[in-house]
């Protein structure tokens, strides 16, 4: 049997400068500066970001880790605590900007920091308003065919899908396609659910988690129909609405609720399976998601009350590290 030693050897190379494209685990001695170095895997991690100006949960987010937008949500238990406030994130701090026209929670988010869409939500009942954000202000757009909240979304301000949710009386599997001006019913999901996570594009989306009983089911959308995938979340949970963290083949699921308790569980999706990675620092549900599978943002949410905390996720990566200087 051939061993790694026989294939690669055990000698550490002495070089005058660091390799330009080192392999994982490669070690070398830089004789110019007299340092032993290696190309090592740095573990994924969550770190604190800037706090929201308005403490809230059941809010929605759109955009990247360093250029994000959050809007809507709820600050407490009374119905009057629905909020319309909108905040913009620059990678370190949040700035309050123009508010939504209609205060509501559990809005379906699409798009980016400068071109977003907020669909449906909950006021004193399931709502139909849809508002479009141009980087400065919100304007009314074509309303949903019927009121809905806690649905998931995928796509952009002008081309997306809106799926699942709770239109009243229980979760739904209904999927709507959006072309920038019109909502069109298309093939329904295989499993009805609300407060689920979603990400991807109008023609290549991913749905995961949800309620009424916390679920781990994952479905993929090909632009025509939904397929239930064999791999479920490792931690079944709800209150992941508006996942918006990644693509159909590279996604991140984090936070949520398991039974009565908030969760900080974080899982990475590679297109075929979910892998448990480092949990959030603060377990929470009903938070806003944004970013990618390797550079995500989690803002606000509910612990035992609303929170204004923001956390930033960095996926595992290779980096050149000094092993010794002696």
C-alpha positions as YAML, in Angstrom:
chain: A
units: angstrom
residues:
- id: 1
  name: UNK
  ca: [0.00, 0.00, 0.00]
- id: 2
  name: UNK
  ca: [1.40, 3.39, -1.00]
- id: 3
  name: UNK
  ca: [1.71, 5.87, 1.86]
- id: 4
  name: UNK
  ca: [1.61, 9.65, 1.93]
- id: 5
  name: UNK
  ca: [5.32, 9.60, 2.86]
- id: 6
  name: UNK
  ca: [6.16, 7.65, -0.31]
- id: 7
  name: UNK
  ca: [4.06, 9.96, -2.52]
- id: 8
  name: UNK
  ca: [5.08, 13.37, -1.13]
- id: 9
  name: UNK
  ca: [8.09, 12.76, 1.13]
- id: 10
  name: UNK
  ca: [8.68, 14.28, 4.54]
- id: 11
  name: UNK
  ca: [11.27, 16.98, 3.90]
- id: 12
  name: UNK
  ca: [10.35, 20.59, 4.56]
- id: 13
  name: UNK
  ca: [11.50, 22.78, 1.69]
- id: 14
  name: UNK
  ca: [13.77, 25.74, 2.36]
- id: 15
  name: UNK
  ca: [12.70, 28.61, 0.09]
- id: 16
  name: UNK
  ca: [13.65, 32.26, -0.29]
- id: 17
  name: UNK
  ca: [10.02, 33.42, -0.54]
- id: 18
  name: UNK
  ca: [6.60, 32.03, 0.32]
- id: 19
  name: UNK
  ca: [4.93, 29.83, -2.37]
- id: 20
  name: UNK
  ca: [2.38, 31.76, -4.46]
- id: 21
  name: UNK
  ca: [-0.21, 28.96, -4.41]
- id: 22
  name: UNK
  ca: [0.48, 26.59, -1.49]
- id: 23
  name: UNK
  ca: [-1.62, 23.48, -0.89]
- id: 24
  name: UNK
  ca: [-3.55, 22.79, 2.30]
- id: 25
  name: UNK
  ca: [-1.17, 21.41, 4.94]
- id: 26
  name: UNK
  ca: [1.97, 22.41, 3.04]
- id: 27
  name: UNK
  ca: [4.86, 23.52, 5.30]
- id: 28
  name: UNK
  ca: [8.03, 25.38, 4.27]
- id: 29
  name: UNK
  ca: [10.98, 27.27, 5.77]
- id: 30
  name: UNK
  ca: [11.40, 30.83, 4.52]
- id: 31
  name: UNK
  ca: [15.21, 31.21, 4.75]
- id: 32
  name: UNK
  ca: [15.10, 34.92, 3.91]
- id: 33
  name: UNK
  ca: [13.36, 35.81, 7.17]
- id: 34
  name: UNK
  ca: [14.18, 32.60, 9.08]
- id: 35
  name: UNK
  ca: [10.58, 31.52, 9.71]
- id: 36
  name: UNK
  ca: [8.80, 28.16, 9.45]
- id: 37
  name: UNK
  ca: [5.38, 28.60, 7.81]
- id: 38
  name: UNK
  ca: [2.39, 26.52, 6.75]
- id: 39
  name: UNK
  ca: [-0.81, 26.81, 4.74]
- id: 40
  name: UNK
  ca: [-3.38, 25.92, 7.36]
- id: 41
  name: UNK
  ca: [-7.18, 25.78, 7.56]
- id: 42
  name: UNK
  ca: [-8.67, 28.53, 9.72]
- id: 43
  name: UNK
  ca: [-11.95, 27.40, 11.30]
- id: 44
  name: UNK
  ca: [-15.28, 29.09, 10.57]
- id: 45
  name: UNK
  ca: [-16.42, 31.57, 13.20]
- id: 46
  name: UNK
  ca: [-19.06, 34.09, 14.27]
- id: 47
  name: UNK
  ca: [-18.00, 37.56, 15.43]
- id: 48
  name: UNK
  ca: [-19.90, 40.56, 16.76]
- id: 49
  name: UNK
  ca: [-20.92, 43.29, 14.31]
- id: 50
  name: UNK
  ca: [-22.52, 46.68, 14.94]
- id: 51
  name: UNK
  ca: [-25.80, 46.76, 16.87]
- id: 52
  name: UNK
  ca: [-29.06, 47.73, 15.21]
- id: 53
  name: UNK
  ca: [-30.49, 51.09, 16.22]
- id: 54
  name: UNK
  ca: [-33.94, 49.55, 16.75]
- id: 55
  name: UNK
  ca: [-34.19, 46.37, 18.82]
- id: 56
  name: UNK
  ca: [-36.61, 44.01, 17.06]
- id: 57
  name: UNK
  ca: [-37.46, 40.50, 15.89]
- id: 58
  name: UNK
  ca: [-39.36, 39.03, 12.92]
- id: 59
  name: UNK
  ca: [-37.49, 41.53, 10.74]
- id: 60
  name: UNK
  ca: [-36.26, 40.99, 7.19]
- id: 61
  name: UNK
  ca: [-32.92, 41.55, 5.48]
- id: 62
  name: UNK
  ca: [-31.44, 41.88, 1.99]
- id: 63
  name: UNK
  ca: [-27.91, 42.31, 0.69]
- id: 64
  name: UNK
  ca: [-24.41, 41.23, 1.66]
- id: 65
  name: UNK
  ca: [-22.43, 41.07, 4.88]
- id: 66
  name: UNK
  ca: [-20.92, 44.51, 4.28]
- id: 67
  name: UNK
  ca: [-23.81, 46.18, 2.44]
- id: 68
  name: UNK
  ca: [-27.05, 45.10, 4.07]
- id: 69
  name: UNK
  ca: [-30.58, 46.41, 4.59]
- id: 70
  name: UNK
  ca: [-33.06, 45.41, 7.31]
- id: 71
  name: UNK
  ca: [-36.69, 46.48, 7.51]
- id: 72
  name: UNK
  ca: [-39.89, 45.90, 9.42]
- id: 73
  name: UNK
  ca: [-40.26, 43.61, 12.41]
- id: 74
  name: UNK
  ca: [-41.71, 43.87, 15.88]
- id: 75
  name: UNK
  ca: [-40.38, 45.40, 19.09]
- id: 76
  name: UNK
  ca: [-42.68, 43.76, 21.65]
- id: 77
  name: UNK
  ca: [-45.88, 41.80, 22.17]
- id: 78
  name: UNK
  ca: [-48.64, 44.37, 21.40]
- id: 79
  name: UNK
  ca: [-49.82, 44.68, 17.82]
- id: 80
  name: UNK
  ca: [-48.89, 48.36, 17.99]
- id: 81
  name: UNK
  ca: [-45.24, 47.33, 18.24]
- id: 82
  name: UNK
  ca: [-45.00, 46.47, 14.52]
- id: 83
  name: UNK
  ca: [-42.31, 48.72, 13.05]
- id: 84
  name: UNK
  ca: [-41.64, 50.30, 9.66]
- id: 85
  name: UNK
  ca: [-38.07, 51.38, 10.39]
- id: 86
  name: UNK
  ca: [-35.34, 50.58, 7.87]
- id: 87
  name: UNK
  ca: [-31.59, 50.45, 8.54]
- id: 88
  name: UNK
  ca: [-28.56, 50.22, 6.27]
- id: 89
  name: UNK
  ca: [-25.29, 48.43, 7.20]
- id: 90
  name: UNK
  ca: [-21.82, 49.31, 5.90]
- id: 91
  name: UNK
  ca: [-19.95, 46.40, 7.44]
- id: 92
  name: UNK
  ca: [-19.47, 48.02, 10.85]
- id: 93
  name: UNK
  ca: [-22.48, 50.16, 11.77]
- id: 94
  name: UNK
  ca: [-26.18, 50.59, 11.06]
- id: 95
  name: UNK
  ca: [-27.75, 53.85, 9.86]
- id: 96
  name: UNK
  ca: [-31.48, 54.57, 10.05]
- id: 97
  name: UNK
  ca: [-32.92, 55.46, 6.64]
- id: 98
  name: UNK
  ca: [-36.42, 56.06, 5.26]
- id: 99
  name: UNK
  ca: [-39.10, 53.79, 6.72]
- id: 100
  name: UNK
  ca: [-41.57, 51.47, 5.03]
- id: 101
  name: UNK
  ca: [-44.99, 52.94, 4.27]
- id: 102
  name: UNK
  ca: [-46.70, 50.07, 6.12]
- id: 103
  name: UNK
  ca: [-45.31, 48.81, 9.44]
- id: 104
  name: UNK
  ca: [-45.33, 45.03, 9.55]
- id: 105
  name: UNK
  ca: [-43.38, 41.94, 10.56]
- id: 106
  name: UNK
  ca: [-42.38, 38.69, 8.74]
- id: 107
  name: UNK
  ca: [-41.96, 40.36, 5.35]
- id: 108
  name: UNK
  ca: [-40.63, 38.37, 2.39]
- id: 109
  name: UNK
  ca: [-37.32, 40.01, 1.34]
- id: 110
  name: UNK
  ca: [-35.73, 40.16, -2.12]
- id: 111
  name: UNK
  ca: [-32.71, 41.88, -3.61]
- id: 112
  name: UNK
  ca: [-29.84, 44.01, -2.39]
- id: 113
  name: UNK
  ca: [-29.10, 46.98, -0.17]
- id: 114
  name: UNK
  ca: [-29.90, 49.42, -2.98]
- id: 115
  name: UNK
  ca: [-32.58, 47.48, -4.88]
- id: 116
  name: UNK
  ca: [-34.80, 45.54, -2.48]
- id: 117
  name: UNK
  ca: [-38.40, 44.34, -2.34]
- id: 118
  name: UNK
  ca: [-40.51, 43.60, 0.73]
- id: 119
  name: UNK
  ca: [-43.59, 41.43, 0.12]
- id: 120
  name: UNK
  ca: [-46.49, 40.68, 2.44]
- id: 121
  name: UNK
  ca: [-46.04, 40.34, 6.20]
- id: 122
  name: UNK
  ca: [-48.30, 40.79, 9.20]
- id: 123
  name: UNK
  ca: [-49.96, 43.97, 10.50]
- id: 124
  name: UNK
  ca: [-53.04, 43.03, 12.50]
- id: 125
  name: UNK
  ca: [-53.56, 40.17, 10.06]
- id: 126
  name: UNK
  ca: [-51.79, 38.68, 7.05]
- id: 127
  name: UNK
  ca: [-50.91, 41.53, 4.70]
- id: 128
  name: UNK
  ca: [-50.73, 42.02, 0.93]
- id: 129
  name: UNK
  ca: [-48.60, 45.21, 0.55]
- id: 130
  name: UNK
  ca: [-45.43, 45.02, -1.51]
- id: 131
  name: UNK
  ca: [-42.88, 47.83, -1.38]
- id: 132
  name: UNK
  ca: [-39.82, 48.51, -3.56]
- id: 133
  name: UNK
  ca: [-36.59, 50.14, -2.28]
- id: 134
  name: UNK
  ca: [-34.36, 52.18, -4.59]
- id: 135
  name: UNK
  ca: [-31.54, 52.87, -2.17]
- id: 136
  name: UNK
  ca: [-33.26, 55.98, -0.80]
- id: 137
  name: UNK
  ca: [-36.97, 55.38, -0.31]
- id: 138
  name: UNK
  ca: [-39.78, 52.83, -0.46]
- id: 139
  name: UNK
  ca: [-42.59, 52.97, -3.04]
- id: 140
  name: UNK
  ca: [-45.70, 50.84, -3.45]
- id: 141
  name: UNK
  ca: [-45.51, 47.97, -5.92]
- id: 142
  name: UNK
  ca: [-48.01, 45.31, -7.07]
- id: 143
  name: UNK
  ca: [-49.62, 43.71, -4.03]
- id: 144
  name: UNK
  ca: [-49.68, 39.98, -3.35]
- id: 145
  name: UNK
  ca: [-52.82, 38.20, -4.63]
- id: 146
  name: UNK
  ca: [-53.75, 37.48, -0.99]
- id: 147
  name: UNK
  ca: [-52.34, 38.21, 2.44]
- id: 148
  name: UNK
  ca: [-49.40, 36.12, 3.60]
- id: 149
  name: UNK
  ca: [-46.59, 36.22, 6.17]
- id: 150
  name: UNK
  ca: [-43.47, 34.26, 7.16]
- id: 151
  name: UNK
  ca: [-42.87, 33.08, 3.59]
- id: 152
  name: UNK
  ca: [-39.42, 32.49, 2.12]
- id: 153
  name: UNK
  ca: [-38.02, 34.14, -0.98]
- id: 154
  name: UNK
  ca: [-35.32, 33.81, -3.62]
- id: 155
  name: UNK
  ca: [-34.19, 36.14, -6.35]
- id: 156
  name: UNK
  ca: [-33.98, 39.86, -7.01]
- id: 157
  name: UNK
  ca: [-36.15, 42.94, -6.86]
- id: 158
  name: UNK
  ca: [-37.41, 42.25, -10.40]
- id: 159
  name: UNK
  ca: [-37.17, 38.45, -10.76]
- id: 160
  name: UNK
  ca: [-37.93, 36.17, -7.84]
- id: 161
  name: UNK
  ca: [-40.16, 33.58, -6.19]
- id: 162
  name: UNK
  ca: [-42.15, 33.78, -2.96]
- id: 163
  name: UNK
  ca: [-43.00, 30.43, -1.33]
- id: 164
  name: UNK
  ca: [-44.64, 28.92, 1.71]
- id: 165
  name: UNK
  ca: [-45.81, 31.14, 4.54]
- id: 166
  name: UNK
  ca: [-49.00, 31.40, 6.55]
- id: 167
  name: UNK
  ca: [-51.94, 33.11, 4.86]
- id: 168
  name: UNK
  ca: [-54.13, 32.39, 7.91]
- id: 169
  name: UNK
  ca: [-55.36, 29.07, 9.15]
- id: 170
  name: UNK
  ca: [-52.05, 27.23, 8.79]
- id: 171
  name: UNK
  ca: [-48.95, 26.90, 6.60]
- id: 172
  name: UNK
  ca: [-49.17, 26.88, 2.81]
- id: 173
  name: UNK
  ca: [-47.14, 25.32, -0.02]
- id: 174
  name: UNK
  ca: [-48.12, 27.98, -2.58]
- id: 175
  name: UNK
  ca: [-45.34, 29.44, -4.75]
- id: 176
  name: UNK
  ca: [-45.60, 32.76, -6.60]
- id: 177
  name: UNK
  ca: [-43.29, 33.96, -9.36]
- id: 178
  name: UNK
  ca: [-42.45, 37.69, -9.62]
- id: 179
  name: UNK
  ca: [-41.33, 39.42, -12.83]
- id: 180
  name: UNK
  ca: [-41.04, 42.95, -11.49]
- id: 181
  name: UNK
  ca: [-44.69, 43.84, -12.03]
- id: 182
  name: UNK
  ca: [-46.88, 40.71, -11.69]
- id: 183
  name: UNK
  ca: [-47.29, 37.81, -9.25]
- id: 184
  name: UNK
  ca: [-48.06, 34.47, -10.95]
- id: 185
  name: UNK
  ca: [-48.90, 31.18, -9.18]
- id: 186
  name: UNK
  ca: [-46.56, 28.35, -10.18]
- id: 187
  name: UNK
  ca: [-46.03, 24.79, -8.89]
- id: 188
  name: UNK
  ca: [-46.47, 24.43, -5.14]
- id: 189
  name: UNK
  ca: [-43.90, 23.09, -2.70]
- id: 190
  name: UNK
  ca: [-44.16, 19.45, -1.68]
- id: 191
  name: UNK
  ca: [-44.42, 20.33, 2.02]
- id: 192
  name: UNK
  ca: [-46.57, 23.20, 3.28]
- id: 193
  name: UNK
  ca: [-44.74, 25.33, 5.86]
- id: 194
  name: UNK
  ca: [-44.18, 28.81, 7.23]
- id: 195
  name: UNK
  ca: [-41.21, 30.51, 8.94]
- id: 196
  name: UNK
  ca: [-38.84, 28.65, 6.64]
- id: 197
  name: UNK
  ca: [-35.52, 29.59, 5.10]
- id: 198
  name: UNK
  ca: [-35.01, 30.26, 1.43]
- id: 199
  name: UNK
  ca: [-32.22, 31.36, -0.89]
- id: 200
  name: UNK
  ca: [-31.10, 31.29, -4.52]
- id: 201
  name: UNK
  ca: [-32.59, 32.69, -7.70]
- id: 202
  name: UNK
  ca: [-35.93, 32.68, -9.50]
- id: 203
  name: UNK
  ca: [-34.94, 29.52, -11.38]
- id: 204
  name: UNK
  ca: [-32.62, 27.81, -8.87]
- id: 205
  name: UNK
  ca: [-33.86, 28.13, -5.29]
- id: 206
  name: UNK
  ca: [-33.57, 26.23, -2.02]
- id: 207
  name: UNK
  ca: [-36.16, 25.90, 0.79]
- id: 208
  name: UNK
  ca: [-35.33, 24.49, 4.22]
- id: 209
  name: UNK
  ca: [-36.77, 24.17, 7.71]
- id: 210
  name: UNK
  ca: [-40.08, 25.70, 8.82]
- id: 211
  name: UNK
  ca: [-43.11, 24.87, 10.95]
- id: 212
  name: UNK
  ca: [-45.85, 24.17, 12.20]
- id: 213
  name: UNK
  ca: [-43.87, 21.32, 13.72]
- id: 214
  name: UNK
  ca: [-40.20, 22.28, 13.27]
- id: 215
  name: UNK
  ca: [-38.98, 20.62, 10.10]
- id: 216
  name: UNK
  ca: [-35.63, 19.86, 8.54]
- id: 217
  name: UNK
  ca: [-36.97, 19.12, 5.06]
- id: 218
  name: UNK
  ca: [-35.00, 20.60, 2.15]
- id: 219
  name: UNK
  ca: [-36.49, 21.22, -1.30]
- id: 220
  name: UNK
  ca: [-34.91, 22.54, -4.49]
- id: 221
  name: UNK
  ca: [-36.61, 24.55, -7.25]
- id: 222
  name: UNK
  ca: [-35.55, 24.32, -10.91]
- id: 223
  name: UNK
  ca: [-37.75, 27.08, -12.28]
- id: 224
  name: UNK
  ca: [-40.64, 24.70, -12.92]
- id: 225
  name: UNK
  ca: [-41.12, 22.38, -9.96]
- id: 226
  name: UNK
  ca: [-39.96, 21.53, -6.43]
- id: 227
  name: UNK
  ca: [-38.01, 18.36, -5.56]
- id: 228
  name: UNK
  ca: [-37.69, 17.06, -2.00]
- id: 229
  name: UNK
  ca: [-34.02, 16.29, -1.41]
- id: 230
  name: UNK
  ca: [-32.77, 13.31, 0.62]
- id: 231
  name: UNK
  ca: [-30.72, 15.51, 2.95]
- id: 232
  name: UNK
  ca: [-32.54, 17.34, 5.74]
- id: 233
  name: UNK
  ca: [-31.21, 19.88, 8.22]
- id: 234
  name: UNK
  ca: [-29.36, 18.22, 11.09]
- id: 235
  name: UNK
  ca: [-31.31, 20.44, 13.50]
- id: 236
  name: UNK
  ca: [-34.98, 20.67, 12.48]
- id: 237
  name: UNK
  ca: [-36.27, 24.16, 13.23]
- id: 238
  name: UNK
  ca: [-38.58, 27.01, 12.34]
- id: 239
  name: UNK
  ca: [-38.32, 30.83, 12.34]
- id: 240
  name: UNK
  ca: [-35.68, 30.85, 9.62]
- id: 241
  name: UNK
  ca: [-37.89, 33.00, 7.41]
- id: 242
  name: UNK
  ca: [-36.06, 35.00, 4.75]
- id: 243
  name: UNK
  ca: [-32.85, 32.95, 4.86]
- id: 244
  name: UNK
  ca: [-31.20, 34.85, 1.97]
- id: 245
  name: UNK
  ca: [-27.74, 33.47, 2.78]
- id: 246
  name: UNK
  ca: [-26.23, 31.84, -0.28]
- id: 247
  name: UNK
  ca: [-27.31, 29.96, -3.38]
- id: 248
  name: UNK
  ca: [-29.03, 26.70, -4.25]
- id: 249
  name: UNK
  ca: [-25.69, 24.86, -4.06]
- id: 250
  name: UNK
  ca: [-23.89, 26.83, -1.32]
- id: 251
  name: UNK
  ca: [-26.15, 28.02, 1.48]
- id: 252
  name: UNK
  ca: [-26.06, 28.71, 5.21]
- id: 253
  name: UNK
  ca: [-28.86, 28.08, 7.72]
- id: 254
  name: UNK
  ca: [-28.58, 29.64, 11.17]
- id: 255
  name: UNK
  ca: [-30.69, 30.50, 14.19]
- id: 256
  name: UNK
  ca: [-34.32, 29.47, 14.59]
- id: 257
  name: UNK
  ca: [-36.43, 27.80, 17.24]
- id: 258
  name: UNK
  ca: [-36.38, 24.19, 18.43]
- id: 259
  name: UNK
  ca: [-39.34, 23.39, 20.67]
- id: 260
  name: UNK
  ca: [-39.72, 26.42, 22.95]
- id: 261
  name: UNK
  ca: [-36.06, 27.42, 22.81]
- id: 262
  name: UNK
  ca: [-34.16, 29.71, 20.47]
- id: 263
  name: UNK
  ca: [-31.26, 28.08, 18.64]
- id: 264
  name: UNK
  ca: [-27.87, 29.27, 17.43]
- id: 265
  name: UNK
  ca: [-27.28, 26.16, 15.33]
- id: 266
  name: UNK
  ca: [-25.50, 26.87, 12.05]
- id: 267
  name: UNK
  ca: [-25.32, 24.52, 9.06]
- id: 268
  name: UNK
  ca: [-23.57, 24.76, 5.73]
- id: 269
  name: UNK
  ca: [-25.07, 23.34, 2.50]
- id: 270
  name: UNK
  ca: [-22.81, 22.13, -0.33]
- id: 271
  name: UNK
  ca: [-25.50, 21.21, -2.84]
- id: 272
  name: UNK
  ca: [-26.09, 17.70, -1.49]
- id: 273
  name: UNK
  ca: [-25.81, 17.70, 2.31]
- id: 274
  name: UNK
  ca: [-25.91, 19.87, 5.43]
- id: 275
  name: UNK
  ca: [-22.87, 20.04, 7.72]
- id: 276
  name: UNK
  ca: [-23.03, 21.42, 11.25]
- id: 277
  name: UNK
  ca: [-20.50, 24.23, 11.78]
- id: 278
  name: UNK
  ca: [-19.83, 26.75, 14.55]
- id: 279
  name: UNK
  ca: [-23.00, 28.00, 16.28]
- id: 280
  name: UNK
  ca: [-23.94, 31.64, 16.66]
- id: 281
  name: UNK
  ca: [-22.68, 33.34, 19.81]
- id: 282
  name: UNK
  ca: [-26.25, 34.21, 20.81]
- id: 283
  name: UNK
  ca: [-29.04, 31.71, 20.14]
- id: 284
  name: UNK
  ca: [-32.01, 33.47, 18.51]
- id: 285
  name: UNK
  ca: [-35.03, 33.04, 16.28]
- id: 286
  name: UNK
  ca: [-36.89, 35.29, 13.82]
- id: 287
  name: UNK
  ca: [-33.76, 37.14, 12.79]
- id: 288
  name: UNK
  ca: [-32.77, 38.75, 9.50]
- id: 289
  name: UNK
  ca: [-30.30, 36.87, 7.29]
- id: 290
  name: UNK
  ca: [-28.04, 38.16, 4.55]
- id: 291
  name: UNK
  ca: [-24.79, 37.56, 2.70]
- id: 292
  name: UNK
  ca: [-23.36, 34.32, 1.36]
- id: 293
  name: UNK
  ca: [-22.57, 30.85, 2.68]
- id: 294
  name: UNK
  ca: [-19.06, 31.98, 3.67]
- id: 295
  name: UNK
  ca: [-19.72, 35.63, 4.59]
- id: 296
  name: UNK
  ca: [-23.15, 35.86, 6.23]
- id: 297
  name: UNK
  ca: [-24.91, 38.35, 8.49]
- id: 298
  name: UNK
  ca: [-27.49, 37.69, 11.22]
- id: 299
  name: UNK
  ca: [-29.27, 40.71, 12.70]
- id: 300
  name: UNK
  ca: [-31.82, 41.25, 15.45]
- id: 301
  name: UNK
  ca: [-34.16, 38.42, 16.38]
- id: 302
  name: UNK
  ca: [-35.64, 37.00, 19.55]
- id: 303
  name: UNK
  ca: [-33.82, 35.36, 22.45]
- id: 304
  name: UNK
  ca: [-36.08, 35.69, 25.50]
- id: 305
  name: UNK
  ca: [-36.89, 39.16, 24.18]
- id: 306
  name: UNK
  ca: [-36.00, 41.17, 21.12]
- id: 307
  name: UNK
  ca: [-32.33, 41.92, 20.47]
- id: 308
  name: UNK
  ca: [-30.36, 44.48, 18.48]
- id: 309
  name: UNK
  ca: [-27.25, 42.32, 18.21]
- id: 310
  name: UNK
  ca: [-25.61, 41.61, 14.84]
- id: 311
  name: UNK
  ca: [-23.26, 38.72, 14.14]
- id: 312
  name: UNK
  ca: [-20.99, 38.16, 11.15]
- id: 313
  name: UNK
  ca: [-20.08, 34.67, 9.93]
- id: 314
  name: UNK
  ca: [-16.81, 33.85, 8.19]
- id: 315
  name: UNK
  ca: [-16.47, 30.40, 6.62]
- id: 316
  name: UNK
  ca: [-13.39, 28.24, 7.01]
- id: 317
  name: UNK
  ca: [-10.51, 29.34, 4.80]
- id: 318
  name: UNK
  ca: [-6.87, 28.55, 4.06]
- id: 319
  name: UNK
  ca: [-4.26, 31.01, 5.30]
- id: 320
  name: UNK
  ca: [-0.49, 31.15, 5.57]
- id: 321
  name: UNK
  ca: [0.49, 30.99, 9.23]
- id: 322
  name: UNK
  ca: [3.80, 31.34, 11.03]
- id: 323
  name: UNK
  ca: [4.55, 28.11, 12.88]
- id: 324
  name: UNK
  ca: [7.72, 29.23, 14.65]
- id: 325
  name: UNK
  ca: [10.28, 32.01, 14.54]
- id: 326
  name: UNK
  ca: [13.09, 30.04, 16.22]
...
